[in-house]
Amino acid sequence: MPDYLFLLESRLHPAQWQALVQVQKAAESLGVNVYLVGGAVRDLIGGFPIDDLDFVVEGRALKLLPQLTRQQASIIWKNEATEAAELEFPVGVMVSVSMARSASGAKPSRSRAEPATILEDLRRRDFSINAIGISLNPQSRGLLLDPTNGVADMEKKELRALQPNSFVQEPIRILRAVRFRTRLKYGLEAKTAAQFQEAKERKLLDKIAPEDLQQEFRRIAREQDPSEILKAFEKERLLAAVSPRLQGPRLDWSTMGRAEKAGQMLAVSGIRARSFPLFLHLLTRKLPPRERTQVAKRLGLRQQDALAFRKLPEEANRLARDVGGKAGAKPGKLYQLLFSARPELILLVLVEYPQAKVQTRIRIYLRKLLPMRSKLPEKELEQLGVAAGTPRSQKILDQFFYAMLEGKVRNKTEQTKLLKKLVQTAK
């Protein structure tokens, strides 16, 4: 039997593992059982990249939030009625926590959640491959829970719905089926394929709740290749769930492709440029403003998210103007300008502002200025008696860095001389 905890620690990157440990400790301190479930477990077993971490708690899941926010996690959204929330940890690690609940009748309730055991929670899920969990509890840590035989379906590379009316109960599963089928390269099990086709013929897309639609598109925005998913949606005519105009020439595939390449370039420099407003902008950039507003309404965006979506082009235009202007001509000013800019704005400028001056200066920032920043003389500063990681140390390194950008440090002798001077003046 595989050692799933060892696999997790091996496959998760350090920030993800740290988030998992923090959720585990928070649950243990409150005396509740917690399980890693769904996509993370599926991708762990299947050998796919692990993105989001989904946790289920037997009991009041939102009680974990105070401890998690003290660990620098920020709450993206929460639903007190259903005891569910999504959080973002440092370095963009996304985590969801929810209460174990049972299926409640023919349709799921949005006003309340019925507490349940972890096995009941897994059995109510959409597909068997997402109904697998790993215990993180002291008495059973590392135990695999697979009540619907999802591992066997993974071996067959099949998506199998767990309820006979799965797509009718929750029409968002129509989109989820296509997303998983596309990303995992799985087929639909025969009965599931028949259910899927029937749901499409019954035109259930309009019945998808805005909250469900928003969460699904947030997940697509975090996919490794969102364009592939969106193209599969267009082929199945599923983008009509967001807007009937999102089809054919209204979809700007070339710009989306350039955005994905720009995102990869930024990632090489350690900049993570994924954001939901950016994703929505790229998806709807050929729609007129009124229809973009309708998309925000259909997705049930909160006011602040709708505002961020609407203002993104204006902010990117301002950044492009600054980068290409007088301020961007000076290395120190250029660094300050781009270091303080949100990553999605840098990406959008790379994609939508092809002016040579703007493009060149962003590449100077990525390929020259950022690497210079990572090679500051921290050890030499410690040898001069300044403890690393202190405000004083940070202040001196900042001053040294900007002196480098201004050409005041050309050799080792000048470096030592400047460091000693900064140590004396930065008390």
PABA-473854 format. One record per residue (C-alpha): chain; z, x, y. Coordinates in Angstrom, 1 decimal, padded with zeros to 4 digits. Layout:
N
<chain: A c3: Z c1: X c2: Y>;
...
This chain:
427
<chain: A c3: 000.0 c1: 000.0 c2: 000.0>;
<chain: A c3: -000.9 c1: 001.4 c2: 003.4>;
<chain: A c3: 001.9 c1: 002.5 c2: 005.8>;
<chain: A c3: 001.0 c1: 000.2 c2: 008.7>;
<chain: A c3: 003.5 c1: 001.7 c2: 011.1>;
<chain: A c3: 002.0 c1: 005.2 c2: 010.5>;
<chain: A c3: -001.5 c1: 003.7 c2: 011.0>;
<chain: A c3: -000.4 c1: 002.1 c2: 014.2>;
<chain: A c3: 001.2 c1: 005.2 c2: 015.6>;
<chain: A c3: -001.9 c1: 007.2 c2: 014.6>;
<chain: A c3: -004.5 c1: 004.7 c2: 016.0>;
<chain: A c3: -002.9 c1: 003.6 c2: 019.2>;
<chain: A c3: -003.1 c1: 005.8 c2: 022.2>;
<chain: A c3: 000.3 c1: 007.0 c2: 023.5>;
<chain: A c3: 000.6 c1: 004.4 c2: 026.3>;
<chain: A c3: -000.1 c1: 001.6 c2: 023.8>;
<chain: A c3: 002.4 c1: 002.9 c2: 021.3>;
<chain: A c3: 005.0 c1: 003.1 c2: 024.1>;
<chain: A c3: 004.3 c1: -000.5 c2: 025.1>;
<chain: A c3: 004.8 c1: -001.6 c2: 021.4>;
<chain: A c3: 008.1 c1: 000.3 c2: 021.2>;
<chain: A c3: 009.3 c1: -001.3 c2: 024.4>;
<chain: A c3: 008.5 c1: -004.8 c2: 023.1>;
<chain: A c3: 010.1 c1: -004.0 c2: 019.8>;
<chain: A c3: 013.3 c1: -002.8 c2: 021.6>;
<chain: A c3: 013.4 c1: -005.8 c2: 023.9>;
<chain: A c3: 013.2 c1: -008.2 c2: 021.0>;
<chain: A c3: 015.8 c1: -006.3 c2: 019.0>;
<chain: A c3: 018.3 c1: -006.2 c2: 021.9>;
<chain: A c3: 017.9 c1: -010.0 c2: 022.2>;
<chain: A c3: 018.3 c1: -010.6 c2: 018.5>;
<chain: A c3: 014.9 c1: -012.2 c2: 017.9>;
<chain: A c3: 012.2 c1: -011.4 c2: 015.5>;
<chain: A c3: 008.9 c1: -010.0 c2: 016.8>;
<chain: A c3: 005.5 c1: -009.4 c2: 015.1>;
<chain: A c3: 002.3 c1: -007.7 c2: 016.1>;
<chain: A c3: -000.5 c1: -010.2 c2: 015.3>;
<chain: A c3: -004.1 c1: -011.1 c2: 015.7>;
<chain: A c3: -006.7 c1: -008.8 c2: 017.1>;
<chain: A c3: -004.7 c1: -005.6 c2: 017.1>;
<chain: A c3: -003.9 c1: -006.0 c2: 013.4>;
<chain: A c3: -007.4 c1: -007.0 c2: 012.5>;
<chain: A c3: -008.9 c1: -004.0 c2: 014.3>;
<chain: A c3: -006.3 c1: -001.7 c2: 012.8>;
<chain: A c3: -007.3 c1: -002.7 c2: 009.3>;
<chain: A c3: -011.0 c1: -002.9 c2: 010.1>;
<chain: A c3: -011.1 c1: 000.5 c2: 011.8>;
<chain: A c3: -012.3 c1: -001.0 c2: 015.1>;
<chain: A c3: -011.0 c1: 000.2 c2: 018.6>;
<chain: A c3: -007.7 c1: -001.5 c2: 019.4>;
<chain: A c3: -007.6 c1: -002.9 c2: 022.9>;
<chain: A c3: -005.0 c1: -005.7 c2: 023.5>;
<chain: A c3: -001.7 c1: -005.9 c2: 021.8>;
<chain: A c3: -000.6 c1: -009.5 c2: 020.9>;
<chain: A c3: 003.1 c1: -010.1 c2: 019.9>;
<chain: A c3: 004.6 c1: -013.3 c2: 018.5>;
<chain: A c3: 008.4 c1: -014.0 c2: 018.8>;
<chain: A c3: 010.3 c1: -016.3 c2: 016.7>;
<chain: A c3: 012.2 c1: -017.9 c2: 019.5>;
<chain: A c3: 012.1 c1: -017.8 c2: 023.3>;
<chain: A c3: 009.3 c1: -015.3 c2: 024.0>;
<chain: A c3: 009.7 c1: -015.3 c2: 027.8>;
<chain: A c3: 013.2 c1: -014.0 c2: 027.5>;
<chain: A c3: 011.6 c1: -010.6 c2: 026.9>;
<chain: A c3: 009.9 c1: -010.5 c2: 030.3>;
<chain: A c3: 012.9 c1: -009.2 c2: 032.4>;
<chain: A c3: 013.3 c1: -006.2 c2: 030.2>;
<chain: A c3: 009.5 c1: -005.5 c2: 030.0>;
<chain: A c3: 009.0 c1: -005.8 c2: 033.8>;
<chain: A c3: 011.8 c1: -003.2 c2: 034.2>;
<chain: A c3: 009.6 c1: -000.9 c2: 032.1>;
<chain: A c3: 006.8 c1: -001.1 c2: 034.8>;
<chain: A c3: 005.0 c1: -004.0 c2: 033.2>;
<chain: A c3: 003.5 c1: -006.5 c2: 035.6>;
<chain: A c3: 003.0 c1: -010.2 c2: 034.7>;
<chain: A c3: -000.6 c1: -011.3 c2: 034.8>;
<chain: A c3: 000.1 c1: -014.9 c2: 033.9>;
<chain: A c3: 002.8 c1: -016.9 c2: 032.2>;
<chain: A c3: 003.2 c1: -020.5 c2: 030.9>;
<chain: A c3: 006.8 c1: -021.6 c2: 030.7>;
<chain: A c3: 006.0 c1: -024.8 c2: 028.8>;
<chain: A c3: 004.3 c1: -023.0 c2: 025.9>;
<chain: A c3: 006.5 c1: -019.8 c2: 026.2>;
<chain: A c3: 003.5 c1: -017.4 c2: 026.5>;
<chain: A c3: 002.7 c1: -014.6 c2: 029.0>;
<chain: A c3: 000.3 c1: -011.7 c2: 029.5>;
<chain: A c3: 001.4 c1: -008.4 c2: 031.0>;
<chain: A c3: -000.2 c1: -005.2 c2: 032.0>;
<chain: A c3: 001.6 c1: -002.0 c2: 031.3>;
<chain: A c3: 000.8 c1: 001.4 c2: 033.0>;
<chain: A c3: -002.6 c1: 002.9 c2: 032.3>;
<chain: A c3: -004.1 c1: -000.6 c2: 031.9>;
<chain: A c3: -002.4 c1: -001.5 c2: 028.5>;
<chain: A c3: -002.6 c1: -005.3 c2: 028.1>;
<chain: A c3: 000.1 c1: -007.1 c2: 026.2>;
<chain: A c3: 000.6 c1: -010.7 c2: 025.4>;
<chain: A c3: 003.8 c1: -012.3 c2: 024.1>;
<chain: A c3: 004.1 c1: -015.8 c2: 022.9>;
<chain: A c3: 006.5 c1: -018.0 c2: 020.9>;
<chain: A c3: 005.7 c1: -018.7 c2: 017.3>;
<chain: A c3: 004.5 c1: -022.3 c2: 017.3>;
<chain: A c3: 003.1 c1: -024.8 c2: 014.9>;
<chain: A c3: -000.1 c1: -026.9 c2: 015.1>;
<chain: A c3: 000.9 c1: -030.1 c2: 016.8>;
<chain: A c3: -001.3 c1: -033.0 c2: 015.7>;
<chain: A c3: -005.0 c1: -033.3 c2: 016.1>;
<chain: A c3: -005.1 c1: -031.4 c2: 019.3>;
<chain: A c3: -002.8 c1: -028.6 c2: 020.7>;
<chain: A c3: -000.3 c1: -029.7 c2: 023.4>;
<chain: A c3: -000.5 c1: -027.9 c2: 026.7>;
<chain: A c3: 002.7 c1: -029.4 c2: 028.0>;
<chain: A c3: 005.0 c1: -028.1 c2: 025.3>;
<chain: A c3: 005.2 c1: -025.8 c2: 022.3>;
<chain: A c3: 006.9 c1: -026.6 c2: 019.0>;
<chain: A c3: 008.9 c1: -023.6 c2: 017.8>;
<chain: A c3: 008.0 c1: -022.4 c2: 014.3>;
<chain: A c3: 008.2 c1: -019.5 c2: 011.9>;
<chain: A c3: 005.8 c1: -016.6 c2: 012.0>;
<chain: A c3: 004.0 c1: -017.9 c2: 008.8>;
<chain: A c3: 003.5 c1: -021.3 c2: 010.4>;
<chain: A c3: 002.2 c1: -019.7 c2: 013.5>;
<chain: A c3: -000.3 c1: -017.5 c2: 011.6>;
<chain: A c3: -001.6 c1: -020.5 c2: 009.6>;
<chain: A c3: -002.4 c1: -022.5 c2: 012.7>;
<chain: A c3: -004.7 c1: -019.8 c2: 014.1>;
<chain: A c3: -008.5 c1: -020.0 c2: 014.5>;
<chain: A c3: -009.9 c1: -017.6 c2: 011.8>;
<chain: A c3: -008.3 c1: -016.0 c2: 008.8>;
<chain: A c3: -009.1 c1: -012.5 c2: 010.1>;
<chain: A c3: -006.9 c1: -013.3 c2: 013.2>;
<chain: A c3: -004.0 c1: -014.7 c2: 011.1>;
<chain: A c3: -002.5 c1: -011.4 c2: 010.0>;
<chain: A c3: 000.7 c1: -009.9 c2: 011.3>;
<chain: A c3: 002.9 c1: -006.8 c2: 011.0>;
<chain: A c3: 006.7 c1: -007.2 c2: 011.2>;
<chain: A c3: 008.4 c1: -005.0 c2: 013.8>;
<chain: A c3: 011.9 c1: -006.1 c2: 012.8>;
<chain: A c3: 014.6 c1: -003.7 c2: 011.4>;
<chain: A c3: 014.8 c1: -005.3 c2: 007.9>;
<chain: A c3: 011.1 c1: -005.6 c2: 007.3>;
<chain: A c3: 009.4 c1: -003.2 c2: 009.7>;
<chain: A c3: 005.8 c1: -002.4 c2: 008.7>;
<chain: A c3: 005.5 c1: -005.4 c2: 006.3>;
<chain: A c3: 002.1 c1: -007.0 c2: 006.4>;
<chain: A c3: 001.9 c1: -010.8 c2: 006.6>;
<chain: A c3: -001.4 c1: -012.4 c2: 005.4>;
<chain: A c3: -000.8 c1: -016.0 c2: 004.5>;
<chain: A c3: -004.5 c1: -017.1 c2: 004.7>;
<chain: A c3: -006.0 c1: -014.1 c2: 002.9>;
<chain: A c3: -007.6 c1: -012.7 c2: 006.0>;
<chain: A c3: -007.8 c1: -009.1 c2: 004.6>;
<chain: A c3: -010.1 c1: -010.4 c2: 001.8>;
<chain: A c3: -012.4 c1: -012.1 c2: 004.4>;
<chain: A c3: -012.5 c1: -008.8 c2: 006.3>;
<chain: A c3: -013.7 c1: -007.1 c2: 003.2>;
<chain: A c3: -016.4 c1: -009.7 c2: 002.9>;
<chain: A c3: -017.2 c1: -009.4 c2: 006.6>;
<chain: A c3: -016.8 c1: -013.2 c2: 007.1>;
<chain: A c3: -015.3 c1: -015.4 c2: 009.7>;
<chain: A c3: -013.6 c1: -018.4 c2: 008.1>;
<chain: A c3: -012.0 c1: -021.2 c2: 010.2>;
<chain: A c3: -008.6 c1: -022.2 c2: 009.0>;
<chain: A c3: -008.8 c1: -025.9 c2: 009.8>;
<chain: A c3: -011.4 c1: -028.5 c2: 008.8>;
<chain: A c3: -011.8 c1: -029.7 c2: 012.5>;
<chain: A c3: -011.1 c1: -026.3 c2: 014.0>;
<chain: A c3: -013.8 c1: -026.4 c2: 016.7>;
<chain: A c3: -013.1 c1: -030.0 c2: 017.5>;
<chain: A c3: -009.4 c1: -029.4 c2: 018.0>;
<chain: A c3: -010.0 c1: -026.4 c2: 020.2>;
<chain: A c3: -013.6 c1: -026.1 c2: 021.5>;
<chain: A c3: -013.0 c1: -022.7 c2: 022.9>;
<chain: A c3: -013.3 c1: -021.5 c2: 019.3>;
<chain: A c3: -017.0 c1: -022.0 c2: 019.6>;
<chain: A c3: -017.1 c1: -019.1 c2: 022.1>;
<chain: A c3: -014.6 c1: -017.1 c2: 020.1>;
<chain: A c3: -016.7 c1: -017.4 c2: 017.0>;
<chain: A c3: -019.7 c1: -015.9 c2: 018.7>;
<chain: A c3: -017.7 c1: -013.2 c2: 020.3>;
<chain: A c3: -016.2 c1: -012.0 c2: 017.0>;
<chain: A c3: -019.5 c1: -012.5 c2: 015.1>;
<chain: A c3: -021.2 c1: -010.3 c2: 017.7>;
<chain: A c3: -018.6 c1: -007.5 c2: 018.1>;
<chain: A c3: -017.5 c1: -007.2 c2: 014.5>;
<chain: A c3: -021.0 c1: -007.8 c2: 013.0>;
<chain: A c3: -019.5 c1: -010.5 c2: 010.7>;
<chain: A c3: -021.2 c1: -013.6 c2: 009.4>;
<chain: A c3: -019.8 c1: -017.2 c2: 009.5>;
<chain: A c3: -018.5 c1: -018.5 c2: 006.1>;
<chain: A c3: -020.7 c1: -021.4 c2: 004.9>;
<chain: A c3: -018.3 c1: -024.2 c2: 005.8>;
<chain: A c3: -017.4 c1: -022.6 c2: 009.1>;
<chain: A c3: -021.1 c1: -022.3 c2: 010.0>;
<chain: A c3: -021.5 c1: -026.0 c2: 009.4>;
<chain: A c3: -018.5 c1: -026.8 c2: 011.5>;
<chain: A c3: -019.8 c1: -024.5 c2: 014.3>;
<chain: A c3: -023.2 c1: -026.2 c2: 014.3>;
<chain: A c3: -021.7 c1: -029.7 c2: 014.4>;
<chain: A c3: -019.5 c1: -028.7 c2: 017.3>;
<chain: A c3: -022.5 c1: -027.5 c2: 019.3>;
<chain: A c3: -024.5 c1: -030.6 c2: 018.5>;
<chain: A c3: -021.5 c1: -032.8 c2: 019.7>;
<chain: A c3: -021.7 c1: -030.9 c2: 023.1>;
<chain: A c3: -018.0 c1: -030.0 c2: 023.1>;
<chain: A c3: -018.4 c1: -027.1 c2: 025.7>;
<chain: A c3: -017.5 c1: -029.4 c2: 028.6>;
<chain: A c3: -014.2 c1: -030.3 c2: 026.9>;
<chain: A c3: -013.0 c1: -026.7 c2: 027.0>;
<chain: A c3: -009.9 c1: -026.5 c2: 029.2>;
<chain: A c3: -010.2 c1: -024.2 c2: 032.2>;
<chain: A c3: -007.1 c1: -022.2 c2: 031.1>;
<chain: A c3: -008.8 c1: -021.5 c2: 027.7>;
<chain: A c3: -012.1 c1: -020.6 c2: 029.3>;
<chain: A c3: -010.5 c1: -018.2 c2: 031.7>;
<chain: A c3: -008.5 c1: -016.5 c2: 029.0>;
<chain: A c3: -011.6 c1: -016.1 c2: 026.8>;
<chain: A c3: -013.6 c1: -014.6 c2: 029.6>;
<chain: A c3: -010.8 c1: -012.3 c2: 030.5>;
<chain: A c3: -010.9 c1: -011.0 c2: 027.0>;
<chain: A c3: -014.7 c1: -010.6 c2: 027.2>;
<chain: A c3: -014.3 c1: -008.6 c2: 030.4>;
<chain: A c3: -012.1 c1: -006.1 c2: 028.4>;
<chain: A c3: -014.6 c1: -005.7 c2: 025.6>;
<chain: A c3: -016.2 c1: -002.3 c2: 025.0>;
<chain: A c3: -019.7 c1: -003.9 c2: 025.5>;
<chain: A c3: -019.3 c1: -007.2 c2: 027.3>;
<chain: A c3: -023.1 c1: -007.5 c2: 027.9>;
<chain: A c3: -023.7 c1: -007.7 c2: 024.2>;
<chain: A c3: -021.3 c1: -010.7 c2: 024.0>;
<chain: A c3: -022.8 c1: -012.4 c2: 027.0>;
<chain: A c3: -026.3 c1: -012.0 c2: 025.6>;
<chain: A c3: -025.2 c1: -013.6 c2: 022.4>;
<chain: A c3: -023.7 c1: -016.5 c2: 024.5>;
<chain: A c3: -026.9 c1: -017.0 c2: 026.3>;
<chain: A c3: -028.9 c1: -017.1 c2: 023.1>;
<chain: A c3: -026.5 c1: -019.9 c2: 021.9>;
<chain: A c3: -026.6 c1: -021.5 c2: 025.3>;
<chain: A c3: -022.8 c1: -021.2 c2: 025.6>;
<chain: A c3: -022.7 c1: -019.8 c2: 029.2>;
<chain: A c3: -023.2 c1: -023.4 c2: 030.3>;
<chain: A c3: -019.5 c1: -023.8 c2: 029.6>;
<chain: A c3: -019.0 c1: -021.8 c2: 032.9>;
<chain: A c3: -022.1 c1: -022.9 c2: 034.8>;
<chain: A c3: -025.4 c1: -024.6 c2: 033.8>;
<chain: A c3: -027.3 c1: -022.2 c2: 036.1>;
<chain: A c3: -026.1 c1: -019.1 c2: 034.2>;
<chain: A c3: -029.3 c1: -018.6 c2: 032.2>;
<chain: A c3: -032.6 c1: -016.7 c2: 032.3>;
<chain: A c3: -033.4 c1: -015.0 c2: 035.6>;
<chain: A c3: -029.9 c1: -016.0 c2: 037.0>;
<chain: A c3: -028.4 c1: -013.3 c2: 034.7>;
<chain: A c3: -028.7 c1: -009.8 c2: 036.0>;
<chain: A c3: -028.7 c1: -007.7 c2: 032.8>;
<chain: A c3: -030.0 c1: -004.6 c2: 034.5>;
<chain: A c3: -027.1 c1: -004.4 c2: 037.0>;
<chain: A c3: -024.6 c1: -005.2 c2: 034.2>;
<chain: A c3: -026.1 c1: -002.3 c2: 032.2>;
<chain: A c3: -025.8 c1: 000.1 c2: 035.2>;
<chain: A c3: -022.2 c1: -001.1 c2: 035.7>;
<chain: A c3: -021.3 c1: -000.2 c2: 032.1>;
<chain: A c3: -022.8 c1: 003.3 c2: 032.5>;
<chain: A c3: -020.9 c1: 003.8 c2: 035.8>;
<chain: A c3: -017.7 c1: 002.7 c2: 034.0>;
<chain: A c3: -018.2 c1: 005.3 c2: 031.3>;
<chain: A c3: -018.8 c1: 008.0 c2: 034.0>;
<chain: A c3: -015.6 c1: 007.0 c2: 035.8>;
<chain: A c3: -013.7 c1: 006.9 c2: 032.5>;
<chain: A c3: -014.6 c1: 010.6 c2: 031.9>;
<chain: A c3: -012.8 c1: 011.3 c2: 035.2>;
<chain: A c3: -009.8 c1: 009.3 c2: 034.0>;
<chain: A c3: -010.6 c1: 006.2 c2: 036.1>;
<chain: A c3: -010.3 c1: 002.9 c2: 034.4>;
<chain: A c3: -012.5 c1: 000.5 c2: 036.4>;
<chain: A c3: -012.3 c1: -002.8 c2: 034.4>;
<chain: A c3: -011.2 c1: -005.8 c2: 036.3>;
<chain: A c3: -011.8 c1: -009.6 c2: 035.9>;
<chain: A c3: -013.0 c1: -010.2 c2: 039.5>;
<chain: A c3: -015.6 c1: -007.3 c2: 039.0>;
<chain: A c3: -016.7 c1: -008.9 c2: 035.7>;
<chain: A c3: -017.2 c1: -012.3 c2: 037.3>;
<chain: A c3: -019.1 c1: -010.8 c2: 040.2>;
<chain: A c3: -021.5 c1: -009.0 c2: 037.9>;
<chain: A c3: -021.9 c1: -012.2 c2: 035.8>;
<chain: A c3: -022.6 c1: -014.5 c2: 038.8>;
<chain: A c3: -024.1 c1: -012.1 c2: 041.4>;
<chain: A c3: -027.4 c1: -014.0 c2: 041.3>;
<chain: A c3: -025.8 c1: -017.4 c2: 041.9>;
<chain: A c3: -025.5 c1: -018.8 c2: 045.5>;
<chain: A c3: -022.0 c1: -018.8 c2: 047.0>;
<chain: A c3: -021.4 c1: -022.5 c2: 046.4>;
<chain: A c3: -022.1 c1: -022.1 c2: 042.7>;
<chain: A c3: -019.9 c1: -019.0 c2: 042.5>;
<chain: A c3: -017.1 c1: -021.1 c2: 044.0>;
<chain: A c3: -017.8 c1: -023.7 c2: 041.3>;
<chain: A c3: -017.5 c1: -021.0 c2: 038.6>;
<chain: A c3: -014.1 c1: -020.0 c2: 040.0>;
<chain: A c3: -013.0 c1: -023.7 c2: 039.9>;
<chain: A c3: -014.3 c1: -024.2 c2: 036.3>;
<chain: A c3: -012.3 c1: -021.2 c2: 035.2>;
<chain: A c3: -009.2 c1: -022.5 c2: 036.9>;
<chain: A c3: -008.7 c1: -019.3 c2: 038.8>;
<chain: A c3: -005.5 c1: -019.0 c2: 040.8>;
<chain: A c3: -005.9 c1: -018.7 c2: 044.6>;
<chain: A c3: -005.3 c1: -015.0 c2: 044.7>;
<chain: A c3: -007.8 c1: -014.4 c2: 041.8>;
<chain: A c3: -010.5 c1: -016.6 c2: 043.4>;
<chain: A c3: -010.0 c1: -014.7 c2: 046.7>;
<chain: A c3: -010.3 c1: -011.3 c2: 045.0>;
<chain: A c3: -013.5 c1: -012.5 c2: 043.3>;
<chain: A c3: -015.0 c1: -013.8 c2: 046.6>;
<chain: A c3: -014.1 c1: -010.8 c2: 048.7>;
<chain: A c3: -015.2 c1: -008.1 c2: 046.3>;
<chain: A c3: -018.7 c1: -007.6 c2: 047.7>;
<chain: A c3: -017.3 c1: -007.4 c2: 051.3>;
<chain: A c3: -014.8 c1: -004.8 c2: 050.3>;
<chain: A c3: -017.3 c1: -002.8 c2: 048.4>;
<chain: A c3: -019.6 c1: -002.8 c2: 051.4>;
<chain: A c3: -016.8 c1: -001.5 c2: 053.6>;
<chain: A c3: -016.0 c1: 001.3 c2: 051.2>;
<chain: A c3: -019.7 c1: 002.3 c2: 050.9>;
<chain: A c3: -019.9 c1: 002.4 c2: 054.7>;
<chain: A c3: -016.9 c1: 004.6 c2: 055.0>;
<chain: A c3: -018.0 c1: 006.9 c2: 052.2>;
<chain: A c3: -021.4 c1: 007.3 c2: 053.8>;
<chain: A c3: -020.0 c1: 007.7 c2: 057.3>;
<chain: A c3: -018.3 c1: 010.5 c2: 059.3>;
<chain: A c3: -015.0 c1: 010.2 c2: 057.3>;
<chain: A c3: -016.8 c1: 010.8 c2: 054.0>;
<chain: A c3: -018.3 c1: 014.1 c2: 055.3>;
<chain: A c3: -014.9 c1: 015.8 c2: 055.2>;
<chain: A c3: -013.6 c1: 016.7 c2: 051.7>;
<chain: A c3: -010.0 c1: 015.8 c2: 052.6>;
<chain: A c3: -010.9 c1: 012.5 c2: 054.1>;
<chain: A c3: -013.3 c1: 011.7 c2: 051.3>;
<chain: A c3: -010.6 c1: 012.4 c2: 048.7>;
<chain: A c3: -008.1 c1: 010.2 c2: 050.5>;
<chain: A c3: -010.7 c1: 007.4 c2: 050.9>;
<chain: A c3: -011.7 c1: 007.3 c2: 047.2>;
<chain: A c3: -008.3 c1: 008.1 c2: 045.8>;
<chain: A c3: -006.8 c1: 005.1 c2: 047.6>;
<chain: A c3: -009.7 c1: 002.8 c2: 046.7>;
<chain: A c3: -009.4 c1: 000.4 c2: 043.8>;
<chain: A c3: -011.5 c1: 001.6 c2: 040.8>;
<chain: A c3: -013.6 c1: -001.5 c2: 040.6>;
<chain: A c3: -014.7 c1: -001.0 c2: 044.2>;
<chain: A c3: -015.8 c1: 002.6 c2: 043.4>;
<chain: A c3: -017.8 c1: 001.3 c2: 040.4>;
<chain: A c3: -019.4 c1: -001.5 c2: 042.4>;
<chain: A c3: -020.5 c1: 001.0 c2: 045.1>;
<chain: A c3: -022.0 c1: 003.2 c2: 042.5>;
<chain: A c3: -023.9 c1: 000.2 c2: 041.1>;
<chain: A c3: -025.0 c1: -001.6 c2: 044.3>;
<chain: A c3: -025.3 c1: 001.1 c2: 047.0>;
<chain: A c3: -028.0 c1: 003.5 c2: 045.8>;
<chain: A c3: -028.1 c1: 005.5 c2: 049.1>;
<chain: A c3: -028.3 c1: 009.2 c2: 048.3>;
<chain: A c3: -025.5 c1: 010.2 c2: 050.6>;
<chain: A c3: -023.1 c1: 007.6 c2: 049.2>;
<chain: A c3: -023.9 c1: 008.4 c2: 045.6>;
<chain: A c3: -023.7 c1: 012.2 c2: 046.2>;
<chain: A c3: -020.3 c1: 012.0 c2: 047.8>;
<chain: A c3: -018.8 c1: 009.9 c2: 045.1>;
<chain: A c3: -020.0 c1: 012.4 c2: 042.5>;
<chain: A c3: -018.5 c1: 015.2 c2: 044.6>;
<chain: A c3: -015.2 c1: 013.3 c2: 044.4>;
<chain: A c3: -015.4 c1: 012.8 c2: 040.6>;
<chain: A c3: -016.8 c1: 016.2 c2: 039.6>;
<chain: A c3: -015.2 c1: 018.6 c2: 042.2>;
<chain: A c3: -012.3 c1: 017.1 c2: 044.1>;
<chain: A c3: -010.5 c1: 015.4 c2: 041.2>;
<chain: A c3: -010.7 c1: 018.5 c2: 039.0>;
<chain: A c3: -009.3 c1: 020.6 c2: 041.8>;
<chain: A c3: -006.4 c1: 018.2 c2: 042.1>;
<chain: A c3: -005.6 c1: 018.7 c2: 038.4>;
<chain: A c3: -005.3 c1: 022.5 c2: 038.8>;
<chain: A c3: -002.6 c1: 022.8 c2: 041.4>;
<chain: A c3: -000.2 c1: 025.8 c2: 041.1>;
<chain: A c3: 002.8 c1: 023.8 c2: 039.7>;
<chain: A c3: 004.2 c1: 026.6 c2: 037.6>;
<chain: A c3: 004.0 c1: 029.1 c2: 040.5>;
<chain: A c3: 005.9 c1: 026.6 c2: 042.7>;
<chain: A c3: 008.6 c1: 026.3 c2: 040.1>;
<chain: A c3: 008.9 c1: 030.1 c2: 040.1>;
<chain: A c3: 009.6 c1: 029.9 c2: 043.8>;
<chain: A c3: 012.6 c1: 027.6 c2: 043.0>;
<chain: A c3: 011.1 c1: 024.1 c2: 043.6>;
<chain: A c3: 011.8 c1: 021.8 c2: 040.7>;
<chain: A c3: 008.8 c1: 020.0 c2: 039.3>;
<chain: A c3: 008.4 c1: 016.3 c2: 039.7>;
<chain: A c3: 010.6 c1: 016.1 c2: 042.8>;
<chain: A c3: 009.5 c1: 014.5 c2: 046.2>;
<chain: A c3: 009.7 c1: 018.0 c2: 047.7>;
<chain: A c3: 007.5 c1: 019.4 c2: 045.0>;
<chain: A c3: 005.0 c1: 016.6 c2: 045.5>;
<chain: A c3: 004.9 c1: 017.1 c2: 049.2>;
<chain: A c3: 004.2 c1: 020.8 c2: 048.9>;
<chain: A c3: 001.5 c1: 020.3 c2: 046.4>;
<chain: A c3: -000.2 c1: 017.7 c2: 048.6>;
<chain: A c3: -000.2 c1: 020.1 c2: 051.5>;
<chain: A c3: -001.5 c1: 022.9 c2: 049.4>;
<chain: A c3: -004.3 c1: 020.7 c2: 048.0>;
<chain: A c3: -005.5 c1: 019.6 c2: 051.4>;
<chain: A c3: -005.4 c1: 023.3 c2: 052.6>;
<chain: A c3: -007.7 c1: 024.1 c2: 049.6>;
<chain: A c3: -010.1 c1: 021.4 c2: 050.6>;
<chain: A c3: -010.2 c1: 022.8 c2: 054.1>;
<chain: A c3: -011.1 c1: 026.3 c2: 052.7>;
<chain: A c3: -007.8 c1: 027.9 c2: 053.6>;
<chain: A c3: -007.1 c1: 029.2 c2: 050.1>;
<chain: A c3: -009.8 c1: 031.5 c2: 048.8>;
<chain: A c3: -007.9 c1: 033.9 c2: 046.5>;
<chain: A c3: -004.6 c1: 034.5 c2: 044.7>;
<chain: A c3: -003.1 c1: 036.4 c2: 047.6>;
<chain: A c3: -003.8 c1: 033.5 c2: 050.0>;
<chain: A c3: -002.4 c1: 031.0 c2: 047.5>;
<chain: A c3: 000.9 c1: 032.9 c2: 047.1>;
<chain: A c3: 001.2 c1: 033.4 c2: 050.9>;
<chain: A c3: 000.6 c1: 029.7 c2: 051.6>;
<chain: A c3: 003.0 c1: 028.5 c2: 048.8>;
<chain: A c3: 005.8 c1: 030.6 c2: 050.2>;
<chain: A c3: 005.2 c1: 029.3 c2: 053.7>;
<chain: A c3: 005.2 c1: 025.7 c2: 052.5>;
<chain: A c3: 008.4 c1: 026.2 c2: 050.5>;
<chain: A c3: 010.1 c1: 027.5 c2: 053.6>;
<chain: A c3: 009.0 c1: 024.6 c2: 055.8>;
<chain: A c3: 009.3 c1: 021.7 c2: 053.4>;
<chain: A c3: 013.1 c1: 021.5 c2: 053.1>;
